[in-house]
Amino acid sequence: MEAIVIGDKIARARKKTNLSQAQLAEKLFISPQAVGKWERGESVPDIVTIGKLAKILGVDLNYFSDSSQSIEAETGHAGADDTTQTVNGSDSPSAERRLLTNFNGSALAETDFTGVSAQKRKFIGSDLHGSDFSGADLTGSSFTGSDLHDADFGRTNLTDCSFVALDLTNAGFNETILVRTEFSSSDLSGATFRNTKLVDVKLTTTDLKKTIFENCTFSGVDFKSSDLSGLCLDGQTFTGVRFDNADLKNASFKGATLKNVSFRPSFALTNRYYKTLKTISFDGAKMDKLTYAALKGVGVDLSKVTTI
């Protein structure tokens, strides 16, 4: 949903400044097709590009929130403070809900959110680096185009949360509840996942090369088109996991347990992907017979693998 909102914002601001998609792409040194995908909600720009867009289009980061600007357009009262409306001389409950629901475009670096119950909140274009969310309940919340480096999500409930186009470098996910959580187009370099069970989690087009996973269990996880090259996943458990189109060059699954795991791409197996699979180390791993057969069929060295 956030991708569609941001795409609509980009399209409206671009048209208002009389720029074509090609002209905007030229200023960003990207392809016009990339701009088209943003505007159709098929992808979102990363946090650095969002900052460049704001400058080129003459808007601030708060413009990309789903409440900014659109309220003004609907009411025709630009600049009105929608959080101070009154009904019969008292504060409007709906205004209070808007205030407490969205933290878009906010400067919240190193903020203490420990233990809070903040379900279905939205953080779009916000500075949240170093913030502490440990022990919080953030069920259903969304983070888009925000800075979350060094943030602490230890023991946080992130069920049904989405993380899109974020800087999550060095963020901590220790004993975090990750159920149906989605990470997309984000940088997780140096981020740590320790003693965590990931259930039906999606990690799409995400940089995981330098991410640290320790004592984790992966169930129904999809690593579609993510970069796991050189990643150490030794000794961990994978059940019903897909590595569709993921970069797995020199990844390590030593001593891991794999059941019903797919390493095959959705497209035809290319020579390059075939060669990449052969660089993965499975020494000492245990896997079910179907996973074993699928890997053996493409020439992966399974001489030190045990079937279960």
Secondary structure, DSSP 8 states (H G I E B T S, - for coil): -HHHHHHHHHHHHHHHTT--HHHHHHHHTS-HHHHHHHHTTS----HHHHHHHHHHHT--GGGGSSSTTHHHHHHS-TT--TTS-EETTEE-HHHHHHHHHB-TT-B-TT-B-TT-B-TT-EEES-B-TT-B-TT-B-TT-EEES-B-TT-B-TT-B-TT-EEES-B-TT-EEES-EEES-EEES-B-TT-EEES-EEES-EEES-B-TT-EEES-EEES-B-TT-B-TT-B-TT-EEES-B-TT-B-TT-B-TT-EEES-B---SS---HHHHHHHTT-B-TT-EE-HHHHHHHHTTT---TT-EE-
